[in-house]
């Protein structure tokens, strides 16, 4: 799965697929059910790690990316399929003079992944703009309002594990409520966000933020204060630029990355009594 994740590390999935339509999804799930395979949906693998021992089932990335714009009173509703990349959509919509998603500039994940994890940064998040989400649940297409997703910081009901004998819900599409604005102003705002992201975050193979920020604090600050900035295990390293990033410096294993995760959690707990909660998903 190192080929399909931004960490460029991880074990082998027994099966991997990239369906690009609802019809393909239904056929794939019917086959997986017949084979008795556990199923995991991912976006572009930007917030996950597969254990070196691998995953014994099907990992699938939904790739449908169509989108439509509809006017509604003073606002604009934009329906985007779950496989579209958030950053690309944010730039495209800003160029059209549609405001709201500028914070997603540089965000590498998909719309589906953002809906599941309530992705956000630079003062914005998914839950604030979401109007409804279309989910495939046990083979049935359902429409859920944001309240049904029980959103909180980097969490939704969709992150709760489903029984192993049922495929988890799939985000087929999401509809966002945006506003009209000057495209030049929006593009300037996104350029400023891009520059800030470049200044603060390291380049290279990582999953972005490994841990959620504790209330009123920063996971990166705590890890740095614990003296772990730059610490390496094998080819995995806690970034010397931002301590909430773990970098694959080339050939790192999932075991080495997980060892740094355990080290950071242990030392931060011992020094500060703060239990760091993972933002990244680990599959085994």
DRENFILUM-679132 format. One record per residue: residue in three letters; x, y, z of N, C-alpha, C, O in turn. Coordinates in steps of 0.001 Angstrom, whole numbers, plus 500000, padded with zeros to 6 digits. Each point is the difference from the previous one (the first is absolute). Example, Ala and Ser with C-alpha at 12.3 -4.5 7.8 and 13.67 -1.06 7.14 Angstrom:
BEGIN
ala513190494310507800499110501190500000500900501200500000501036499981500665
ser498614501069498615500820501190500060499230501090500730500509501108500169
This chain:
BEGIN
unk500814498781500000499186501219500000500852501275500000499466501106499919
unk501868498733500173500848501174499873499821500712498668500253501201499905
unk499315498080499065499745500598498693498745500878500012499835500854499128
unk499297498946501836498695500666500006499794500900501218498877500425500273
unk502199499868500460499891500859501175501088501073499969501085499777499463
unk498621501371501108500951501110499961501219499754500881501023500658499814
unk498900498411501142501157499651500833501003499129499226501149499846500415
unk498402499591498459500842499118499187500558498844500836501160499612499859
unk497996499857500999500394498886500870498779499145500260498868500449499821
unk501360498320500601498898499139500396499987498680499271500622499839498950
unk498654499215501627499945498643499491499059499838498819499507500974499431
unk500258497775500219499237499643498811498529499758500348499688499318500976
unk499421501248498219498590499650500090499758498776499123500573499885498916
unk498586499209501547499703498819499180499403500413498660500349499441498960
unk498746501545501068499425500541498770499935501517500108499795500554501080
unk500386500107497772499903501465499931499235500363498733500200499374498959
unk498920501637501118499185500370498846499724501491500004500010500646501049
unk499740499903497745499674501412499857498737500150499141500094500407498842
unk498740499274501702498760500166499230499731501477499737500307500859500828
unk499115499422498007499773501399499626498530500325499744499682501068499477
unk499429498023500888498568500262499872499256499194501057500536499050500571
unk498223501345499675499182499301500978499715498574499540499898499089500820
unk499976500721497883499767498654499478501196499090500288499835498851500411
unk501363501677499369501201499226500293500115499699501492500420498911500392
unk499205502058500431500039499798501446499080498853500412500397499125500769
unk498390500884498724499038498959500374500481498618499545499848499019500727
unk500722500906498090500533498718499517501162499537500866500107498820500333
unk500762502116500027501156499677500826499565499491501375500542499016500502
unk498478501659500102499546499598501323499291498648499962500118499209500936
unk499148500525497989499344498697499880501043498889499933499849498951500626
unk501207501293498610501088499014499909500688499814501351500256498869500413
unk500049502243500284500677499914501297499145499247501018500517499234500813
unk498168500993499132499099499285500906500009498503499709500040499184500921
unk499923500460497807500044498583499628501301499333500458500015498823500358
unk501071501948499624501305499469500388500232500064501512500992499470500501
unk498093501177500223500156500131501447501141500907500404500667499755501005
unk499567501303498209501137500893500245499593501226500814498955500593499733
unk501851499795501253499799501309500626500342501092498995500900499837499177
unk498374501279500896500167501095499042500339501284500743499420500301501043
unk501528500451498407500347501317500526500009500988498844500637499759498975
unk498645501366501193500032501078499018501053501023500397500107500368501170
unk500666500087497860500963501062500252499826501092498940499358499790498970
unk501227501381501305500039501051498990501245499822499146500064499090499173
unk500923501776501023501267499872499288501122499531500929501180500171499694
unk498440499235501446501009499431500886500850501035500689501153499728500335
unk498299501471499888500790501079500585499943500030501522500703500790500631
unk498485498375499952499841500059501458499901498597500568499193499734500891
unk501651499351498575499899498617500438501334499287499869500893500431499270
unk499217498470501457501183499148499966499526498554500110499201499664500874
unk501298499483498231499687498579500057501162499295500680501152500171499603
unk498552499041501414501018499252500732500852499169499045499521499551498959
unk501744500248501405500902499225499149499497498590499735500338499405498977
unk498857500055501933499452498664499792498889499983498951499560498932499575
unk499993502244500013499016500095498936498565499961500492499728499934501198
unk499360500109497836498567499993500288499370498829499243500214499878498794
unk499022499263501868499535498753499384498748500119499151499390498984499667
unk500217502208499980498764500179499252500170500921498808501036499994499336
unk497920500808500397499957500916498864500119501440500478499223500452500842
unk501749500259498619500099501445500185499628500642498676500566499655498963
unk498484501278501062499509500603498760499964501517500117499640500552501040
unk500741500107497873500003501461499927498995500438498935500176499719498814
unk498773500970501621498959500457499075500530501183499199500498500964500581
unk499400498973498079500647500990499158499054500883499199500468500757499150
unk498221499182501081499055500867499287500242501456500408500128500303501186
unk499935500614497806500425501374500289499114501062499352500406501160499937
unk498419498497499585499140501004499363499476501010501023499969499733501202
unk499625501419498298499448501030500889499018500871499227500109500156498784
unk498917500415501953498977500864499414499754501190500914500141499914501220
unk499486501202498155499723501228500739498534500368499798499488499951498882
unk499839500421502213498596500418499922499795501238500870500465500051501139
unk498842500935498320499696501220500760498852499726500965499049499291499670
unk501056501288501542498906499916500966499966501287500796500813500205500901
unk498237500668498763499887501310500642501327500746499870500512500166498893
unk500047500284502231501245500760499955501228499100500033501128500474499869
unk498653498244500304501125499066500109500094499128498751499147500048499114
unk501916499155500847500228499074498904500252498627500598500844499842500882
unk498418499165498634500208498634500464500862499262498982499701499989498806
unk501368499398501682500925499272499139500026498542500448500399499692501122
unk499169499415497985500030498566500273501266499416499378500233500145498800
unk500580499195502022501282499465499548500066498523500369499715499621501136
unk500666499544497888500105498577500286501200499712500894500983500741500021
unk498904498155500719500915499729501101501453499809499623500878500190500842
unk499409499433497897501377499761499619500767501227499570501200499905499739
unk498152501250500177500678501233499600500972500451501078499733499839501191
unk501390500722498394501008500481500947499584501385500503499660500880499209
unk500371499299502102499525501252500605500762501218499508499383501009499657
unk501938498925500301500793501168499632499700500442498572499858501193499734
unk500047497853499354499700500340498622498631500631499846499835500954499240
unk499166498512501486498666500579499939499984501393500613499337500897499480
unk501383499294501613500039501313500642500559501054499051499472501110499923
unk501594498548499356500593500953499058499062500276498833499857501148499579
unk499508497821499900499095500154498851498801500885500376499607500886499241
unk499830498861501925498820500760500419500356501444500343499229500915499710
unk501932499293500903500430501370500299500195500798498716499647501178499943
unk500909498192499031500189500674498715498667500382499368499938500919499183
unk498987498370501197498654500314499513499311501042500877498868500395499722
unk501807500050501330499403500968500907499083499395501027499059500653500452
unk501198498087499936499201499327501023500832499829501255501023499316499986
unk498539501305501101500783500073501238499532498984501020498823499644500052
unk502117499895500760499694499115501117501027498911500206500265499594501132
unk500322499927497767500941498884500099501465500436499880500874499159499789
unk499402502133500342501389500454499834500954499326500979501167499776499679
unk498339499901501516500847499355501009500553498661499518501001499521500532
unk498356499866498463500431498688499524501156500081498999500431498967499489
unk500076502221500222501168500132499141501150499158500568500400500178501150
unk500117498915498039501103499147500441499578498748500733500843499164500326
unk497848500683499946499521498804500687500009498830499012499306500066498985
unk501451498873501274500196498975498979498888498959499883499962499267499012
unk499145500646501949499006498940500015498804500287499109499939501034499334
unk499111498038500660498807500098499162498825500609500756500038500172501219
unk498924500145498024498769500494500603499420498947500949499555500332501099
unk500450498407498480499487498946500876500773499903501291499410499878501073
unk501903500175498838500820499951501208499773501196500905499996499874501225
unk499812501302498159499741501204500792498681499902500745499896500437501146
unk499092498989498205498692499825500645500111499032501168499459500260501074
unk501234498634498727500129498997501057500748500554501204499579499794501138
unk501524500908498624500856500450501099499793501432500430500741500501500846
unk498250500186498584499800501423500272501314500756499848500452500681500920
unk500149499186497908501270500667499720499841501504500134498938500554499715
unk502120500093500717499982501446500131501376500548500311500882499276500460
unk499292501998499287501239500715500321499780501475499690499043500364499316
unk501836500468501185499988501433499701498625500635500183499555500813499190
unk499788498792501899498742500626500383498750499446499365498910500518500241
unk501215498431498943498818499420499381499947498508500216501012499380500328
unk497806500030499490499889498543500053498821499538499150499182500799499544
unk500758497906500261498988499413499126498594500174500554499076500347499264
unk500763499414502033498670500009500606499298501342499835498777500040499866
unk501975501062500141499407501330499928499281500240498677498988500700499963
unk501524498726498956499474500273498662499086498912499456499251500234499051
unk500805498589501539499273498856499461498487500182500149499503500357501069
unk499782499391497841498540500059500010499368498615500096499016499801500712
unk501559499256498569499537498613500065501084499107499405500865500450499249
unk499060498290501108500935499016499463499211498804499487499042499562500637
unk501359499915498220499391498808499429500880498804500350501176499952499638
unk498240499086501071500731498845500488499404498720499433498783499860499876
unk502105499206499782499556498654499667500101499177501269501099499713500474
unk497760499906500076499937499273501267499303498665499759498815499955499669
unk501937498961500503499449498652499769499289499906498650498933499397499887
unk501673501206499099499462499908498652498938501012499653499560500056498852
unk500007500759502118498955500994499779500590501401500014500788500333500886
unk498838500490498139500471501377499947499138500862500913498786500094499816
unk501849500533501169499289500819500982500542501422499983501156500230499644
unk497997500726500746500432501386500154499938500366501476498954499876500637
unk502169500574499897500099500361501409500268501495500150500819500553499265
unk498503500113501677500359501376500338501235499994500908500316498968500593
unk500379502154499524501201500041500847499751499560501440500858499361500609
unk497967500979499942499728499644501401500055498497500222500383499546501078
unk499239499682497915499980498546500134501417499420500067500200498882500477
unk500774501886499044501392499542500010500668500206501357501094499487500238
unk498248501269500663500511500218501365501443500525499978500896499444500634
unk499289501627498624501335500570499841500560500583501288499291500614500796
unk502005499172499378500799500769500949501410500091499425500229499585498864
unk500705500944501893501353500236499485500603498720499426500218499026500719
unk500049500992497971500634498900499267499295498659500225500643498953500063
unk498050501094500054499256498763500272498589500106499448499410501079499957
unk500061497774499621498592499882499642499546498586500327500809499131500326
unk497895500655499582499442498672500238500578498983499003500058498807500295
unk500361501660498544500539499109498975501367499429500375500456499043499375
unk500197501521501623501286499467500449499827498868501007500973499333500354
unk497810500448500108499732498907500937500015498690499229499386499896498938
unk501302499117501581500163498726499305498651499314499803499148500011500888
unk500673499388497926498802499219499716500294498520500240501166499604500006
unk497813499578500189500240498562500183500795499414498831499824500421498857
unk501034498624501424500908499462498986499271499286498862500564499818498922
unk498189499779501312499265499290498948499198500950499107499236499546499148
unk500929501766501040499306500987499172501011501001499461500895500414500737
unk498992499990497994500879501055499496499644501329500648498825500261500260
unk502154500573500001499696501303500587499292500891498987500079499743498799
unk499227501307501661499355500925499059501040500653499084501142500228500400
unk498448500065498382500846500692499036499425501378499732498805500137499737
unk502045500896500327499583501349499621499972500077498476501044500060499350
unk497756499937500095499825500067498548500160501436499509500631500244498972
unk498796500699501767500099501414499621499657500858501212499355499545500944
unk501092501708499008499686500961501050499590501313499358500541500392498967
unk498498500287501651499546501298499510500392501069501007499689499898501186
unk501006501143498320500478501091500845499272501289499639499643500230498845
unk500146500600502164499380501316499796501105501051499951500680500235500999
unk499498500390497858501025501012499815499361501351499704498789500088499796
unk502024500962500182499510501357499756500750500615498820501139499625499720
unk498229501308499598500653500732498930500998501012500580499729500647501011
unk501409499472498337501017500949500446500913500328498817499930499362498949
unk500922501637501241500945500406498967501058498914499827500720499702500953
unk499398499696497861500977498924499817501436500430500233500818499199500452
unk499507502069499243501366500472500222500334500037501488501108499653500408
unk497915500773500396500201500010501455500156498572500522500850499735500850
unk498337499355498642500071498603500442501337499373499638500591499286500809
unk499889500977497981501269499425499579501166500586500790500973499303500286
unk498929501971500063501031500607500857499995499350501377501059499734500570
unk497750500009499964499893499345501304500605498600499951500702499586500922
unk499025499696498006500540498653499880501510500012499800500696499108500485
unk499808501878498818501450500121499836500668500247501347501076499467500272
unk498278501350500577500545500253501327499987498735500849500951499737500737
unk497972499472499166499922498729500729501070499039499511500644499324500802
unk499550500611497875501019499118499436501394500387500498500809499133500330
unk499466502166499724501307500458500485500191499675501467501090499611500418
unk497851500546500368500074499686501424500196498508500213500785499593500857
unk498514499593498376500151498545500103501427499583499636500593499150500664
unk499947501450498285501353499669499575501024500380501063500992499302500207
unk498746501821500464500937500468501024499985499128501244501034499795500635
unk497781499688499714499845499306501275500115498487499923500274499350501008
unk499521500083497815499935498543499925501150499442499172500442500629499039
unk500042498193501334501128499403499279499573499393498673498839499634499811
unk502116500265499275499748499334498728500528498568500073500943499715500739
unk498454499405498505500413498607500008498830499092500313498856500449500072
unk501432498277500115498958498992500204499541499979501453500768499656500899
unk497982500712499321499420499995501349498493499864499851499476499930498888
unk499831500033502252498533499967499962499414501326500448498800500101500251
unk502061500932499851499535501233500611500027499843501517500881499330500540
unk498171501275500140499966499935501467499693498578500460499015499396499576
unk501840500085501291499819498642500519498977499986501131499176499089500087
unk500877501926500781499136500057501181499046501187499918500327501036499421
unk498496498798501166499087501123500179500585500967501023500719499589500910
unk498974501686498939500431500971501004499145499858501259498772500013499915
unk501867499851501262499209499959501232499300501339500221500457501020499483
unk498450498999501269499292501254500249500931501077500557500658499794501020
unk499389501342498310500787501118500474501497499864499817500759500803500542
unk499682498209498713501432499796499831500276499465498600499089499842499187
unk502168499886500553500433499495498706500803498728500185500931499964500804
unk498718498996498461500751498744500086501452500211499609500901499444500629
unk499333501351498340501365500268499579500809500683501081501165499663500214
unk498222501310500482500713500696501070500375499042501126501112500054500527
unk497951499069499837500253499052501079501120499015499636500864499701500825
unk499111499805497948501033499050499583501361500685499957501006499418500404
unk499022501817499107501262500745499986500488500283501411501187499854500295
unk497891500553500583500387500288501394500488498745500717500758500092500966
unk498815498747498569500458498742500585501383499599499495500541498972500408
unk500025501839498708501351499742499517500088498993498870501060499417499773
unk497829500369499504499974498946498986500113500521498575500027499206499060
unk500039502089500760500099500541498653501281499507499343501089500154500553
unk498778499255498269501157499470499294500386498580500361500926499449499405
unk498387499941501558500331498642500428499681499007498881498961500095499347
unk501945498959500447499836499006498941499966498586500563500637499700501010
unk498617499449498326500070498552500185500063499408498597499029500085499248
unk502088499327500401500197499529498634499924501166499044500644501028500207
unk498561498811498739499858501059499001498799500905500267499665500843499167
unk499693498992501973498891500875500394500522501056500966500831499713500862
unk498670501518498986500501501105500827498874500950500374499178500372499162
unk500795500016502117499144501112500425500604501261499406501157500325500267
unk498071500379498935500539501094499207500691501055500858499542500333501092
unk501564500182498393500703501099500663499352501343499673500386501024500565
unk498633498984498528499273501219499648498712500116500810499686501071500520
unk499565497824499588498716499979500718499905498649500687499953498962499339
unk500019501052501977500128498760500769498760499111499951500043498864500472
unk498850501631498964498824499143499857499999499280498653498999499392499621
unk502101500674499667500177499265498750501051498925500213501037500250500614
unk498693498553498878501013498945499962500321499750498536499116499685499204
unk502164500460500449500433499933498621500591498636499666500692499384500811
unk499021500168497987500676498833499435501179500534499201499813500585498933
unk501391499219501570501179500553499339500501499113498871501007500303499360
unk498281498597500400500362499095498911500135498581500481501009499628500600
unk497956499565499133500046498600500397499533499715501405500227498899500501
unk499126502052500159499495499755501352498902498944499972499228499931499044
unk500703499261501981498952499001500128498870500540500866500179500968500740
unk498670498404499162498889500373500864500362499755501458499561500740500881
unk501231498237499381500419499691501378500830501136500571499834500363501164
unk501069500210498023500823501113500477499147501236500259500205500701500991
unk498842499567498124499112501149500203499168499810501261499847500935500786
unk499613497862499416499197499742501197500832500074501265499489500376501055
unk501783499273498856500871500105501173500165501463500411500025500306501192
unk500085500589497843500083501426500327498680500518500560499992500852500888
unk498895498636498598498693500383500543499909499616501473499589500804500837
unk500797497964499470499968499525501389500947500825500869499660500364501126
unk501522499927498351500970500800500762499432501378500322500081500450501143
unk499348500223497862499451501339500229498872499973501026499948500850500889
unk499166498195498996498883499916500954500507499722501411499527500594500969
unk501432498506499133500517499610501322500694501167500683499722500298501161
unk501186500367498120500783501079500616499124501209500319500168500617501051
unk498910499729498069499112501133500276499117499703501212499744500889500812
unk499797497884499312499210499640501176500836500080501275499539500522501015
unk501683498965498935500866500007501183500397501423500412500072500303501190
unk500182500561497833500445501369500304498857500939500359500132500825500905
unk498748499053498390498956501020500122498639499455500416499078500776500252
unk500782497900499825498715499419500364498925500195498956498813500008500326
unk501585500149498420499056500194498902500004498743499139501058499542499568
unk497769499905500185499873498816499155499749500451498559498921500502499687
unk502056499322499451499863500385498604499093498999499276500170498787500128
unk498873501735499116499060499163499261500369500008498525500241501059499419
unk499801497768499981500378499896498597499002500697499082498788499893500186
unk501735500819498824499178500495498892500096499045498826499072499890499198
unk502058499419500704500224499052498916499323498673500327499843499637501166
unk499757499644497779499378498691500164501030498904499717500719500061499003
unk499348498950501869500927498881499805499195498720499760499161499614500815
unk501110499750498066499310498766499623500902498807500214501193500048499699
unk498225498864500830500789498787500191499091498788499803500456498862500114
